[in-house]
Amino acid sequence: MAQFFQIHPANPQARLIRRSVEILLEGGVILYPTDSSYALGCQIGEKSALERIRRIRKLDDRHNFTLVCRDLSEITTYAKIDNQAFRLLKSLTPGPYTFIHEATKQVPRRLLHPKRKAIGIRVPDNEICRALLGELDQPILSTTLILPEHDQPLTDPEEMRDLLDKQVDLIIDGGFCGLEPTTVVDMTADPPSVLRIGKGDAGLFEE
């Protein structure tokens, strides 16, 4: 059975944040809120946790996972970003955007698209997420909590508990955080190309 933490969305309880991070470091899979929707997450280096997430969402090896980062300086460890892209990211983070960039060697190969050595990165504007990332001191490997038989992300932590109690290690109830996934922007294209329209303003990338 998964643990179930009710964490305050504006003032996350430090004790519960610490225990949540311990679960991640122990190889656990968690459900947690972001600024766009709930997400499935695990530690970057945990291969078995990654495979559990793939099974929950029925994902193949072509799925682009996202590294949810604390700030821009952390992003540059995992993604190759030139000055122009850095300025764009600085103006749009934190926020509901996922940016696809060429990955650095710090990203494990199993996380990369088989044909494109790229990775999704984002910095959410959510206090629980910020607290988790600050305590963890590394990105959370994540994907939107959309189950195979659903068209939209799950929004109700009690429903998550009913459906996934035996498949994850922790469910964080951070209240309603939205049901729109992020806007995904391919920064490897010239000019940048919007791959998915979501909560972020896709019009910013129109020529």
The 8 nearest C-alpha neighbors of each residue, nearest first, counted from 0:
[[1, 165, 164, 2, 168, 167, 166, 169],
 [0, 2, 168, 169, 164, 167, 165, 3],
 [1, 3, 169, 168, 170, 0, 4, 164],
 [2, 4, 170, 169, 171, 1, 5, 172],
 [5, 3, 171, 172, 6, 170, 2, 15],
 [4, 6, 172, 171, 173, 7, 3, 174],
 [7, 5, 173, 11, 4, 172, 8, 12],
 [6, 8, 11, 10, 9, 173, 5, 12],
 [9, 7, 173, 10, 127, 11, 6, 126],
 [10, 8, 7, 126, 11, 127, 125, 6],
 [9, 11, 7, 8, 12, 126, 127, 6],
 [12, 10, 7, 6, 127, 8, 13, 9],
 [11, 13, 15, 14, 6, 16, 10, 7],
 [14, 12, 16, 15, 17, 11, 130, 18],
 [15, 13, 17, 16, 12, 18, 19, 11],
 [14, 16, 18, 17, 13, 12, 19, 4],
 [15, 17, 13, 19, 14, 18, 131, 20],
 [18, 16, 14, 20, 15, 19, 13, 21],
 [17, 19, 21, 15, 20, 16, 14, 22],
 [20, 18, 16, 22, 21, 17, 15, 23],
 [19, 21, 23, 17, 22, 18, 135, 24],
 [22, 20, 18, 24, 23, 19, 25, 17],
 [21, 23, 25, 19, 27, 20, 24, 18],
 [24, 22, 27, 20, 26, 21, 25, 42],
 [23, 25, 21, 26, 22, 20, 42, 27],
 [24, 26, 22, 23, 27, 21, 20, 42],
 [27, 25, 24, 23, 45, 48, 22, 42],
 [26, 28, 23, 22, 168, 25, 41, 48],
 [27, 29, 41, 167, 168, 40, 48, 23],
 [30, 28, 169, 40, 39, 168, 170, 167],
 [31, 29, 39, 170, 38, 171, 169, 40],
 [30, 32, 171, 38, 37, 29, 170, 39],
 [33, 31, 37, 36, 173, 38, 176, 128],
 [32, 34, 125, 35, 36, 37, 123, 128],
 [35, 33, 125, 124, 123, 176, 36, 95],
 [34, 36, 177, 33, 180, 179, 95, 181],
 [37, 35, 177, 178, 33, 176, 180, 179],
 [36, 38, 32, 31, 144, 33, 143, 154],
 [39, 37, 143, 144, 31, 142, 30, 32],
 [40, 38, 30, 142, 141, 144, 29, 143],
 [39, 41, 141, 29, 140, 28, 139, 38],
 [42, 40, 28, 140, 139, 23, 48, 27],
 [41, 43, 139, 45, 44, 23, 140, 24],
 [44, 42, 140, 45, 139, 41, 138, 107],
 [43, 45, 42, 46, 107, 41, 49, 26],
 [46, 44, 48, 42, 47, 43, 26, 49],
 [45, 47, 49, 48, 44, 50, 43, 109],
 [46, 48, 50, 49, 45, 51, 26, 52],
 [49, 47, 51, 45, 50, 46, 28, 26],
 [50, 48, 46, 52, 47, 51, 45, 53],
 [49, 51, 53, 47, 52, 48, 54, 46],
 [52, 50, 48, 54, 53, 49, 55, 47],
 [51, 53, 55, 49, 50, 54, 56, 48],
 [54, 52, 58, 50, 57, 56, 51, 55],
 [53, 55, 57, 51, 52, 56, 50, 58],
 [56, 54, 52, 53, 57, 51, 146, 166],
 [55, 57, 146, 53, 54, 58, 147, 52],
 [58, 56, 54, 53, 55, 147, 59, 52],
 [59, 57, 53, 56, 62, 54, 60, 61],
 [58, 60, 61, 62, 57, 53, 54, 56],
 [61, 59, 62, 112, 58, 113, 63, 111],
 [62, 60, 112, 59, 63, 113, 58, 111],
 [61, 63, 60, 59, 64, 58, 112, 111],
 [64, 62, 112, 61, 65, 119, 118, 111],
 [65, 63, 142, 141, 119, 62, 110, 118],
 [64, 66, 119, 141, 120, 140, 67, 142],
 [65, 67, 140, 120, 138, 139, 68, 119],
 [66, 68, 121, 139, 138, 122, 120, 65],
 [69, 67, 138, 122, 70, 121, 66, 74],
 [68, 70, 132, 122, 129, 73, 133, 138],
 [71, 69, 73, 72, 68, 122, 74, 93],
 [70, 72, 74, 73, 75, 89, 69, 68],
 [71, 73, 74, 75, 70, 76, 69, 68],
 [72, 74, 71, 76, 75, 70, 68, 69],
 [73, 75, 71, 76, 72, 77, 78, 68],
 [76, 74, 78, 77, 72, 73, 79, 71],
 [77, 75, 74, 73, 78, 105, 103, 72],
 [76, 78, 103, 75, 74, 105, 102, 106],
 [79, 77, 102, 75, 103, 101, 100, 74],
 [78, 80, 101, 102, 103, 75, 100, 81],
 [81, 79, 84, 78, 85, 75, 82, 100],
 [82, 80, 84, 83, 85, 79, 86, 75],
 [81, 83, 85, 84, 86, 80, 87, 88],
 [84, 82, 86, 85, 81, 87, 80, 88],
 [85, 83, 87, 81, 86, 82, 80, 88],
 [84, 86, 82, 88, 83, 87, 89, 81],
 [85, 87, 89, 83, 84, 88, 82, 90],
 [88, 86, 84, 90, 89, 85, 91, 83],
 [89, 87, 91, 85, 90, 86, 92, 84],
 [88, 90, 86, 87, 92, 91, 85, 71],
 [89, 91, 87, 88, 92, 86, 93, 85],
 [92, 90, 88, 89, 94, 93, 87, 96],
 [93, 91, 94, 89, 88, 122, 90, 123],
 [92, 94, 122, 124, 123, 91, 95, 70],
 [93, 95, 92, 123, 124, 96, 91, 122],
 [96, 94, 181, 199, 35, 198, 123, 34],
 [97, 95, 182, 181, 199, 94, 183, 121],
 [96, 98, 183, 121, 120, 119, 181, 182],
 [97, 99, 184, 120, 119, 183, 185, 100],
 [100, 98, 119, 185, 186, 118, 184, 117],
 [101, 99, 117, 186, 118, 187, 78, 102],
 [100, 102, 117, 79, 78, 116, 118, 187],
 [103, 101, 78, 117, 118, 77, 116, 79],
 [102, 104, 77, 78, 105, 106, 79, 101],
 [103, 105, 106, 102, 107, 77, 108, 78],
 [104, 106, 103, 77, 107, 76, 102, 78],
 [105, 107, 104, 77, 103, 108, 102, 110],
 [108, 106, 109, 110, 105, 104, 111, 44],
 [109, 107, 110, 111, 106, 116, 104, 112],
 [108, 110, 107, 111, 112, 60, 113, 46],
 [111, 109, 108, 107, 64, 112, 106, 118],
 [112, 110, 108, 109, 116, 117, 113, 118],
 [111, 113, 115, 61, 114, 116, 63, 117],
 [114, 112, 115, 111, 61, 60, 116, 109],
 [115, 113, 112, 116, 111, 61, 117, 60],
 [116, 114, 112, 117, 113, 111, 101, 118],
 [117, 115, 111, 101, 102, 112, 114, 118],
 [116, 118, 101, 102, 100, 115, 111, 99],
 [117, 119, 99, 102, 100, 111, 101, 120],
 [120, 118, 65, 99, 98, 97, 66, 64],
 [121, 119, 66, 65, 98, 97, 67, 99],
 [120, 122, 97, 67, 68, 96, 123, 98],
 [121, 123, 93, 68, 67, 92, 69, 70],
 [124, 122, 93, 94, 34, 125, 33, 95],
 [123, 125, 93, 94, 34, 122, 126, 33],
 [126, 124, 34, 128, 33, 127, 123, 129],
 [125, 127, 129, 128, 9, 130, 8, 124],
 [128, 126, 130, 129, 125, 11, 8, 131],
 [127, 129, 131, 125, 126, 130, 33, 132],
 [130, 128, 126, 132, 127, 131, 133, 125],
 [129, 131, 133, 127, 128, 132, 126, 134],
 [132, 130, 128, 134, 133, 129, 16, 135],
 [131, 133, 135, 129, 134, 130, 69, 136],
 [132, 134, 130, 136, 131, 135, 129, 69],
 [133, 135, 131, 132, 136, 130, 17, 20],
 [134, 136, 132, 137, 133, 20, 131, 138],
 [137, 135, 133, 134, 132, 138, 69, 131],
 [136, 138, 135, 132, 139, 68, 69, 73],
 [139, 137, 68, 67, 66, 140, 132, 69],
 [138, 140, 67, 42, 66, 41, 141, 40],
 [139, 141, 66, 41, 43, 40, 65, 42],
 [142, 140, 40, 65, 39, 139, 64, 66],
 [141, 143, 39, 38, 64, 65, 144, 40],
 [142, 144, 38, 145, 39, 37, 152, 180],
 [145, 143, 38, 152, 37, 39, 153, 146],
 [146, 144, 152, 143, 151, 149, 153, 147],
 [145, 147, 149, 56, 148, 144, 55, 152],
 [148, 146, 149, 56, 57, 145, 150, 55],
 [147, 149, 146, 150, 145, 56, 151, 57],
 [150, 148, 146, 147, 151, 145, 152, 153],
 [151, 149, 145, 148, 152, 146, 147, 153],
 [150, 152, 149, 145, 153, 178, 179, 146],
 [153, 151, 145, 144, 178, 154, 36, 143],
 [152, 154, 155, 144, 145, 151, 37, 159],
 [155, 153, 178, 152, 175, 156, 37, 177],
 [154, 156, 158, 157, 153, 159, 175, 174],
 [157, 155, 159, 158, 172, 160, 154, 170],
 [158, 156, 160, 159, 155, 161, 172, 162],
 [157, 159, 161, 160, 155, 156, 162, 153],
 [160, 158, 156, 162, 157, 161, 163, 155],
 [159, 161, 164, 157, 158, 163, 162, 156],
 [160, 162, 158, 159, 163, 164, 157, 156],
 [163, 161, 159, 160, 164, 158, 165, 166],
 [162, 164, 166, 160, 165, 159, 161, 167],
 [163, 165, 160, 1, 0, 166, 161, 162],
 [164, 166, 0, 163, 167, 1, 168, 162],
 [167, 165, 163, 164, 168, 55, 1, 51],
 [168, 166, 28, 1, 169, 165, 29, 164],
 [169, 167, 1, 28, 27, 29, 2, 166],
 [170, 168, 2, 29, 1, 3, 167, 30],
 [171, 169, 30, 3, 29, 2, 172, 4],
 [172, 170, 4, 31, 30, 173, 3, 5],
 [173, 171, 5, 156, 174, 4, 6, 170],
 [172, 174, 8, 6, 171, 7, 32, 5],
 [175, 173, 172, 176, 8, 156, 155, 7],
 [174, 176, 177, 154, 173, 155, 32, 36],
 [177, 175, 36, 34, 35, 174, 32, 33],
 [178, 176, 36, 35, 179, 175, 154, 34],
 [177, 179, 36, 152, 154, 35, 180, 151],
 [178, 180, 35, 198, 177, 197, 36, 181],
 [181, 179, 197, 35, 36, 198, 178, 182],
 [180, 182, 197, 95, 96, 198, 183, 97],
 [181, 183, 197, 196, 96, 199, 195, 198],
 [184, 182, 97, 195, 194, 98, 193, 96],
 [183, 185, 193, 98, 192, 194, 186, 99],
 [186, 184, 99, 192, 187, 191, 188, 98],
 [185, 187, 191, 188, 99, 100, 184, 98],
 [186, 188, 185, 100, 101, 189, 191, 99],
 [189, 187, 191, 186, 190, 185, 192, 184],
 [190, 188, 191, 187, 186, 192, 185, 204],
 [189, 191, 188, 192, 186, 187, 206, 204],
 [192, 190, 186, 188, 189, 185, 184, 187],
 [191, 193, 185, 184, 188, 194, 190, 186],
 [192, 194, 184, 195, 183, 185, 201, 191],
 [195, 193, 183, 184, 192, 185, 196, 182],
 [196, 194, 183, 182, 193, 197, 184, 181],
 [195, 197, 182, 201, 183, 193, 194, 198],
 [198, 196, 182, 181, 180, 199, 179, 195],
 [197, 199, 181, 179, 182, 95, 180, 35],
 [200, 198, 182, 95, 197, 96, 201, 181],
 [199, 201, 202, 203, 198, 182, 197, 196],
 [202, 200, 203, 204, 199, 196, 182, 193],
 [203, 201, 204, 205, 200, 206, 199, 193],
 [202, 204, 201, 205, 200, 206, 199, 193],
 [205, 203, 202, 201, 206, 191, 193, 192],
 [204, 206, 202, 203, 201, 192, 193, 191],
 [205, 204, 190, 203, 202, 191, 192, 201]]
